[in-house]
Amino acid sequence: MAMTIEVLAGLAFMFSSSILLQILACALYSNWWPMLSALMYVVVPMPCMFFGGGSTQFLISRDGGGWIDAAKFMTGASTVGSLAIPIILRHAGMIETGAMLIEFTSFFIFICTVMCFHRASLDDYDW
């Protein structure tokens, strides 16, 4: 199954709803500190672009090496950072609990988008 227009439109809708929730978490509580986790959304795909050649294939391979292992580590660390930032901000009293929960929902939708894209890009290869 090649990536069709419907798949791309669905991925775009999921991604834009994640960003919308990110903005709502800030706007509803008149506090823009939760936008820090949006920076992590930019950092998450960077290892794939720099070390994986734009493909997500290297994430599931057992092949190692210095740069591949570094890319896997950076992907994992930035993903954990996306969850940790709202928790730390809530613990410090800088954001409300509602904003933190909206951030978690946004993160969940974002991760589902990434997993759907990964699955769709794997289907493009003829094994």
C-alpha positions as CSV (number, residue, x, y, z in Angstrom):
1,M,0.0,0.0,0.0
2,A,1.6,3.2,-1.1
3,M,0.9,6.4,0.9
4,T,-2.2,7.7,-0.7
5,I,-3.8,11.1,-0.4
6,E,-6.2,9.8,2.2
7,V,-3.4,8.6,4.4
8,L,-1.5,11.9,4.1
9,A,-4.6,13.8,4.8
10,G,-5.3,11.7,7.9
11,L,-1.7,12.2,9.1
12,A,-2.0,16.0,8.5
13,F,-5.2,16.1,10.4
14,M,-3.7,14.2,13.4
15,F,-0.6,16.4,13.4
16,S,-2.6,19.7,13.2
17,S,-4.9,18.5,16.0
18,S,-1.9,17.8,18.2
19,I,-0.6,21.3,17.5
20,L,-4.0,22.8,18.2
21,L,-4.1,21.1,21.6
22,Q,-0.7,22.4,22.3
23,I,-1.8,25.9,21.6
24,L,-5.0,25.4,23.6
25,A,-3.1,24.2,26.6
26,C,-1.4,27.6,26.5
27,A,-4.3,29.8,25.6
28,L,-6.9,28.4,27.9
29,Y,-4.8,29.0,31.0
30,S,-3.1,32.2,29.7
31,N,0.3,30.7,30.3
32,W,2.7,30.0,27.4
33,W,5.2,27.8,29.4
34,P,3.6,24.6,28.0
35,M,4.9,25.6,24.6
36,L,8.3,24.4,25.6
37,S,7.3,20.8,24.8
38,A,6.5,22.0,21.2
39,L,10.2,22.5,20.9
40,M,10.7,18.8,21.5
41,Y,8.2,18.0,18.7
42,V,10.8,19.7,16.4
43,V,13.7,17.7,17.9
44,V,12.1,14.3,17.7
45,P,12.4,13.7,13.9
46,M,15.8,15.3,13.6
47,P,17.9,12.1,14.2
48,C,15.8,10.4,11.5
49,M,16.6,13.2,9.1
50,F,20.3,13.5,9.9
51,F,21.4,9.9,10.6
52,G,18.7,7.8,9.0
53,G,18.5,9.5,5.7
54,G,14.9,10.6,6.3
55,S,13.7,7.1,6.8
56,T,12.5,5.5,10.0
57,Q,14.0,2.1,9.1
58,F,17.0,2.4,11.4
59,L,14.8,2.7,14.5
60,I,13.6,-0.9,14.2
61,S,16.8,-2.4,12.8
62,R,19.3,-4.3,15.0
63,D,22.2,-2.8,13.2
64,G,24.4,-0.7,15.4
65,G,27.2,1.6,15.0
66,G,28.2,4.9,16.6
67,W,25.9,7.2,14.7
68,I,22.9,4.8,14.5
69,D,23.0,4.2,18.3
70,A,23.4,7.9,18.9
71,A,20.3,8.6,16.7
72,K,18.3,6.0,18.5
73,F,19.3,7.5,21.9
74,M,18.5,11.1,20.8
75,T,15.1,10.0,19.5
76,G,14.3,8.3,22.8
77,A,15.6,11.1,24.9
78,S,13.6,13.8,23.0
79,T,10.5,11.6,23.3
80,V,10.9,11.3,27.0
81,G,11.6,15.0,27.2
82,S,8.3,15.7,25.6
83,L,6.6,13.9,28.5
84,A,8.9,15.3,31.2
85,I,8.6,19.0,30.4
86,P,4.9,19.3,31.3
87,I,5.5,17.1,34.4
88,I,8.4,19.3,35.6
89,L,6.5,22.5,34.9
90,R,3.5,21.2,36.8
91,H,5.7,20.2,39.7
92,A,7.3,23.6,39.8
93,G,3.8,25.2,39.9
94,M,4.3,27.0,36.6
95,I,1.3,25.4,34.8
96,E,-2.1,24.1,35.9
97,T,-3.0,20.4,36.0
98,G,-5.5,20.9,33.1
99,A,-2.7,22.3,30.9
100,M,-0.5,19.3,31.7
101,L,-3.3,16.9,30.8
102,I,-4.0,18.7,27.5
103,E,-0.2,18.5,26.8
104,F,-0.3,14.7,27.5
105,T,-3.2,14.3,25.0
106,S,-1.4,16.4,22.5
107,F,1.7,14.2,23.0
108,F,-0.3,11.0,22.6
109,I,-1.8,12.2,19.3
110,F,1.6,13.2,18.1
111,I,3.1,9.8,18.9
112,C,0.2,8.1,17.2
113,T,0.9,10.3,14.1
114,V,4.5,9.3,14.1
115,M,3.7,5.6,14.5
116,C,1.1,5.8,11.7
117,F,3.6,7.5,9.4
118,H,6.2,4.9,10.3
119,R,3.8,2.1,9.5
120,A,2.7,3.8,6.2
121,S,6.4,4.3,5.2
122,L,7.2,0.6,5.9
123,D,4.3,-0.4,3.7
124,D,5.9,1.5,0.8
125,Y,8.8,-1.0,0.7
126,D,8.3,-4.3,-1.1
127,W,9.7,-6.9,1.2
